[in-house]
Amino acid sequence: MVSTHSSAGASLPTPTLLVGTHVRLEPLTAGHEADLYAAGRMPEIWTYLPTVDAPFQSREAARRWMDEAFAQQATGWRWPFAVVWQATGRAIGSTSYLDFQWRDRALEIGWTWLTPAYWRTVVNTQCKYLLLQHAFETLGM
């Protein structure tokens, strides 16, 4: 189900919970900070992402990363999700929808990162499946 809000008189979708067999994508909240801080501390995660430094090397840096994600969400440009491993209920990374082009029915999927223990597992595949399914079947992209 997609929830909506009013923007310039139009009703636009907002982030919603996406649930798979192994992972769930929860709209990012401050409650994910501790898990994401623990998950994001390995510098190799950030090798190919557009950041100056690994953003999770301190709690303050992790908070700044989250604040930026929240600010981008507030503008409607990005929907950040916490990637939560179903078996533990802990956030193990993040992924996002971004750069919405509602008129053209287009969006991007990106800013995905996972703690290395979940690299080369079902996690990223299931994340992308959930995001693509929701984008096509629910959002009409």
C-alpha positions in Angstrom: 0.0 0.0 0.0 1.2 3.5 -0.8 0.5 6.4 1.5 0.2 9.8 0.0 0.8 13.4 0.9 -0.2 16.7 -0.8 2.4 18.5 -2.7 1.4 21.7 -4.6 -2.1 20.4 -4.7 -1.1 16.9 -6.0 -1.2 13.7 -4.1 2.2 12.0 -4.3 3.2 8.6 -2.9 5.5 8.4 0.1 7.9 5.6 1.3 6.3 2.4 2.6 7.5 -0.9 4.1 8.5 -3.5 1.5 8.7 -7.0 2.8 10.5 -10.0 1.3 11.5 -13.5 2.5 14.9 -12.6 3.8 14.9 -8.8 4.0 12.5 -6.0 4.6 13.0 -2.4 3.4 11.8 0.0 6.1 11.5 3.7 5.5 14.6 5.1 7.2 14.1 6.5 10.7 16.3 7.8 13.5 15.6 4.4 15.1 17.9 2.7 12.6 20.9 4.8 13.6 22.6 2.4 16.0 22.3 -0.6 13.6 23.5 1.4 10.6 26.4 2.8 12.5 27.5 -0.7 13.4 26.8 -2.0 9.8 28.5 0.9 8.0 31.9 1.1 9.7 33.9 -0.9 7.2 35.7 1.5 4.8 35.5 -0.8 1.8 31.7 -0.2 1.8 32.3 3.3 0.6 35.0 2.7 -2.1 32.6 3.3 -5.0 30.0 5.6 -3.4 30.1 9.4 -3.8 31.4 10.3 -0.4 34.5 12.2 0.6 35.1 9.9 3.7 33.5 6.8 5.0 30.5 8.4 6.6 30.2 5.9 9.5 33.6 6.3 11.1 31.9 8.2 14.0 28.4 8.4 15.4 28.4 12.1 14.4 29.3 11.2 10.8 26.6 8.6 10.8 24.1 11.1 12.1 25.1 13.6 9.4 24.6 10.9 6.7 21.1 10.2 8.1 20.3 13.9 8.4 21.3 14.4 4.7 19.0 11.4 3.7 16.1 12.9 5.7 16.7 16.3 4.2 16.6 14.8 0.7 13.5 12.9 1.6 11.8 16.1 2.8 12.3 17.6 -0.7 10.8 14.5 -2.4 14.1 13.8 -4.2 15.0 10.6 -2.3 13.3 7.8 -0.4 15.9 6.2 1.8 15.3 2.7 3.2 17.0 0.7 5.9 17.7 -2.9 4.7 16.7 -5.1 7.6 17.7 -8.8 7.8 14.5 -10.6 8.7 16.2 -13.3 10.9 17.7 -10.8 13.3 15.5 -7.7 12.8 18.7 -5.6 12.5 19.5 -3.0 9.8 22.4 -4.2 7.7 22.6 -1.4 5.1 20.6 1.0 3.1 19.1 1.6 -0.3 17.1 4.4 -1.9 14.8 5.5 -4.6 15.9 8.8 -5.9 15.6 11.4 -8.7 11.9 10.9 -9.2 10.5 12.1 -12.5 6.8 11.6 -11.8 5.7 13.2 -15.1 7.9 10.7 -17.1 7.1 7.9 -14.6 10.8 7.4 -14.0 13.1 7.0 -10.9 16.5 5.7 -10.0 17.5 3.0 -7.5 20.8 3.6 -5.8 22.9 4.6 -2.9 22.8 0.9 -1.9 25.3 -0.2 0.6 25.5 -3.4 2.8 27.8 -4.5 5.6 30.3 -6.9 4.0 29.0 -10.0 5.8 26.0 -9.8 3.4 27.9 -9.2 0.2 27.4 -11.9 -2.4 24.2 -13.2 -0.7 20.5 -13.0 -1.5 20.2 -9.6 0.2 21.0 -7.2 -2.7 19.0 -9.3 -5.2 16.0 -9.3 -3.0 16.3 -5.6 -2.3 16.3 -4.8 -6.0 13.4 -7.2 -6.6 11.3 -5.5 -3.9 12.2 -2.0 -5.2 11.5 -2.9 -8.9 8.3 -4.7 -8.1 7.0 -1.7 -6.0 8.2 0.8 -8.6 6.4 -1.0 -11.5 3.4 -2.5 -9.9 2.5 0.0 -7.2 4.0 3.4 -8.2 3.3 2.9 -12.0 6.8 3.8 -13.0 
